[in-house]
Amino acid sequence: MRYYKILKLLNSLEKGEFSKFRSFSSSVYYCRSRDYSGILNAVDYFKRNGIKPNNYSVRDFYSLAYPGKNYNNKTLRNRLNELTKIFEKYIIAKELEGNYHLNKLLLLKGLNGKKLAKIFEQEYKKVKMPKDTEDKSQLVSELKMQNVYYHREQRNFNRMFEELNRQIDYTLINFLEVFFLGAVEYEIEKTYNINPTVNLLFDIMVNLKTDKLIKILEMRNSNSYLITILNYYLYKSISERINTEWFSKFRNILFKNLEKLTDPVKDRYFGYMITYYFLMINSGYSEYLKDVFRLYKLKLRLGLFSELREIRYPSSAFRDYVVVGIRLKKFKWVEEFIRKYSNEVPEEIREEEICLAYSRLYFTKRQFEQAIDLLNKMKSSNYLYILDASRTKLRIFYEISEFEEAFLEIDRIKHYMKNNPGKVARPVRNYTKEFLDRYHTLLKLRLSPDKNELKYFAPQISESRTLVSKEWFMEKVKEMQQFSKRPV
């Protein structure tokens, strides 16, 4: 069947939500007095039977939607387009339903518009304003502005200016929070060589006396400015990583005020801290791996591990916890983590994540047979999992001297990369190619030792900042160097 947007939209609904939309589509308030139940029954039939829209014909669909009636393409097209508009209203209604401050804003705007002053005043007093240490928002700023309009209509100008000052202060703090956090994101992008030539944010930053401004805000000692101050020092931490005093200041302020922050705000800052630590690790400061591990343990203790439940395409944060624990040889902790938290991983990638986690653990503990058995059983179409599994296999083949298997695996992965040019993300393609090139050289040196070539190869490994499994490569190079020094 040809592409219709409504079919994709309807197929995105879970079973319970599909029933809710069915009720919504029959509401006179939201749609015309038409009966869309036949179309919904047809969609539901194919959906329940696992048949996707591109696998059934438009006439099959029509005969289910309108049994006994002759096929009419125009009628079907019109009804599907109408249903698309209804679905858009449904999405808006769902979003509105879950957004407290947006609901209140629309209510207050409506009351102001109808000049219902007394009711407005009563409703405004009921609004739950966020705490000073929560993220500011444009919605709350607009809510506060409605109160300014209310006092203006009441000719209470003294109160109007008081509320206007509060609203402007809140709006400016919101701007600064967003501004400095935007600067953090730009600095992180620069580490991936994404650096726009024209950047208004940095133009503003250069021309503002931001250091002086932040010192003034710190002196006021108000919770209202806490997130702004944290965002600023976080920006300085990322942009001037060599000067670790900035990060120390950020971390000290954060942990001093941790209890004042909501869980989502804490979790966001922990995420940025982990990003900072990895940036430092990638710059050669491997001691920060312990800081990552401590932060992971704190997050788990505080119950802040929602990222495990998300698919950060094409993988999950679950692997990061495992890799860090293994690199620090915290094997018991890793086993407990896999056992306790693997059920948090989305079901569609859970099996692969568990398989790769245990195979990494077994490999590090030199339990090569268990690791290779797991990897051979793993079936996945996800390129990251395929390449992860391959790198572990290659290291196992090296350790157990299965050199023929190693060369076959190199060839297999090179063909996979060649045959999937648009599927594998460029950074993954780059570091996979580097791994394969270095591994191939390592194999050649293992099979045909050459002191001069080894002398040239060793600094290539130690100086690389992007080589995956760099520690393992350095260990193998060191073994070769020691072997070459033995007397004949």
ABEGO torsion letter per residue (X at the ends): XBBBAAAAAAAABBAAAAAAAAAAAABAAABBBBBAAAAAAAAAAAAAAGBBAAABBAAAAAAAABBGBBBBAAAAAAAAAAAAAAAAAAAAAAAAAABAAAAAAAAAAAAAAAGBAAAAAAAAAABBBBBAABBBBAAAAAAAAAAAAAAAAAGBAAAAAAAAAAAAAAAAAAAAAAAAAAAAAAAAAAAAGBBBABBAAAAAAAABBAAAAAAAAAAAGBAAAAAAAAAAAAAAAAABAABAAAAAAAAAAAAAAAAABBAAAAAAAAAAAAAAAAAAAAAGBAAAAAAAAAAAAAAAAAGBAAAAABBBOABBAAAAAAAAAAAAGBAAAAAAAAAAAAAABBAAAAAAAAAAAAAAAAAAAGBAAAAAAAAAABBBABAAAAAAAAAAAAAAAAAAGBAAAAAAAAAAAAAAAAABAAABBAAAAAAAAAAAAAAAAAAAAAABBBAAAAAAAAAAAAABAABBGAAAAAAAAAAAAAAAABBX
